[in-house]
Amino acid sequence: MSPHPEPINLRIVRADYANESHGKALVLLLDAYARDVAGGGEPLSDFAKANLIKSMAARPQVYSVLAFDGETPLGLVNCIEGFSTFACKPLVNVHDVAVMAAYRGQGIAEKMLAECEVIARERGAVKMTLEVLSGNTRAVRLYQRIGYAGYQLDPSMGSAVFMQRLL
């Protein structure tokens, strides 16, 4: 017997921000992710919940993929297109990857990321990037297994480091 529910009708779909059920699913899933320790442990703000979908829809460089079991939302991936100046082509940053806790370990994130890659290729992207907390070993193993790796341009300069500055 599985320790978690098995999706019986898994659907991986490109989110349509104009579709109310997709919007509700995206906010629900992102809020669940934000509340998880891997997402910072705090719920989304009321402002984010109220404005997220229309703000994402207003940005053509943003796209999302959702996973459903029938009509039950299971997971999401949010991607943001950037630009590689060296390649003079788009790149895609995988910004959020989330699967509801009860459904983890079933390959749902891998299937969503595969669809994100299809979309990235359609957009002419030269690469996909993501950041992951080093303590999220399950996610790190998944990303490495499907081809993500740290990078460096010249070994004498060391590996790339993800940094932030809050505004």
C-alpha positions in Angstrom: 0.0 0.0 0.0 1.3 3.4 -1.0 2.0 5.9 1.8 0.2 8.6 -0.2 -2.7 8.8 -2.6 -2.0 7.7 -6.1 -3.3 10.1 -8.8 -5.8 8.2 -10.9 -6.3 10.7 -13.6 -3.0 12.7 -13.8 -3.2 15.7 -16.2 -0.3 18.0 -16.8 -1.5 21.2 -18.4 -0.2 24.6 -19.4 -1.8 27.1 -17.1 -4.3 29.5 -18.7 -4.3 32.6 -16.5 -7.7 33.6 -17.9 -9.2 30.2 -16.7 -10.6 30.7 -13.2 -10.0 27.2 -12.1 -6.4 27.3 -13.2 -6.0 30.6 -11.3 -7.5 29.3 -8.1 -5.4 26.1 -8.4 -2.2 28.1 -8.9 -2.8 30.4 -5.9 -3.8 27.4 -3.7 -0.6 25.4 -4.7 1.7 28.4 -4.4 0.3 29.2 -0.9 0.8 25.6 0.2 4.4 25.7 -1.1 5.0 29.0 0.7 3.7 27.5 3.9 6.1 24.5 3.6 9.5 24.7 5.2 11.1 24.5 1.7 9.0 27.6 0.7 9.9 29.7 3.7 7.1 28.5 6.1 4.9 31.6 5.7 1.6 31.9 3.8 1.2 34.1 0.8 0.1 37.6 1.7 -3.5 38.7 1.0 -2.0 41.1 -1.6 -0.2 38.3 -3.4 -3.3 36.0 -3.3 -5.5 38.8 -4.7 -3.1 40.0 -7.4 -0.9 37.1 -8.4 -2.9 35.8 -11.4 -3.5 39.2 -13.0 0.1 40.2 -12.5 1.4 37.0 -14.0 -1.0 37.3 -16.9 0.3 40.8 -17.6 3.8 39.5 -18.2 4.2 37.5 -21.4 7.6 36.2 -20.2 5.9 34.2 -17.4 4.3 30.8 -17.8 3.1 28.0 -15.5 2.4 24.3 -15.7 -0.1 22.6 -13.4 -0.7 19.0 -12.4 -4.2 17.8 -11.6 -5.7 14.5 -10.5 -9.1 14.9 -12.2 -10.0 18.4 -10.9 -7.8 18.2 -7.7 -4.7 20.4 -8.0 -1.5 18.5 -7.2 1.4 20.6 -8.4 2.7 23.6 -10.2 5.8 25.0 -11.9 6.2 28.7 -12.5 8.8 29.8 -15.1 10.1 33.2 -16.1 11.8 33.9 -19.4 15.0 35.9 -19.2 17.7 36.5 -21.8 21.2 35.0 -22.2 23.4 37.8 -23.5 26.3 35.4 -24.4 24.0 33.2 -26.5 21.7 36.1 -27.6 18.8 33.9 -27.0 16.1 33.4 -24.3 16.7 31.4 -21.2 14.0 30.2 -18.7 14.3 30.3 -15.0 12.3 27.7 -13.1 11.1 29.9 -10.3 8.7 27.6 -8.3 8.3 23.9 -8.2 5.7 22.5 -5.9 3.8 19.3 -5.4 1.2 18.8 -2.6 2.9 16.9 0.2 0.6 13.9 0.0 1.5 13.4 -3.7 5.3 13.8 -3.6 7.6 11.0 -4.8 5.4 10.0 -7.7 7.2 11.7 -10.6 4.7 14.6 -10.8 7.4 17.3 -10.7 9.4 15.5 -13.3 6.4 15.4 -15.7 5.7 19.1 -15.1 9.3 20.1 -15.7 9.3 18.1 -18.9 6.4 20.2 -20.2 8.2 23.4 -19.0 11.1 22.3 -21.2 8.9 21.7 -24.2 7.6 25.3 -23.8 11.2 26.7 -23.3 12.2 25.0 -26.5 9.2 26.4 -28.3 10.3 29.9 -27.1 13.8 29.2 -28.5 15.5 29.1 -25.0 19.1 28.1 -24.9 18.9 26.8 -21.3 16.8 26.5 -18.2 18.0 27.5 -14.7 16.7 27.0 -11.2 17.7 27.4 -7.6 17.1 24.9 -4.9 17.9 24.9 -1.2 20.8 22.5 -0.5 18.9 20.9 2.3 16.1 19.9 -0.1 17.9 16.7 -1.0 14.9 15.0 -2.7 14.6 18.0 -5.1 18.3 18.2 -5.6 18.4 14.5 -6.6 15.5 15.0 -9.0 17.1 18.0 -10.7 20.4 16.2 -11.0 18.8 13.1 -12.4 17.0 15.0 -15.1 20.1 16.9 -16.2 20.5 20.1 -14.0 23.9 20.8 -12.6 25.9 23.6 -11.0 28.0 25.5 -13.5 31.2 27.4 -13.9 32.8 29.2 -16.9 36.4 28.6 -15.9 37.3 26.3 -13.0 39.8 28.9 -11.7 36.9 31.2 -11.1 34.9 28.7 -9.1 31.2 27.8 -9.3 28.3 30.1 -9.8 26.6 31.2 -6.6 23.0 32.3 -6.3 22.6 35.5 -4.3 19.8 38.0 -3.5 19.3 41.5 -2.2 15.9 42.3 -0.8 14.4 45.6 -1.8 
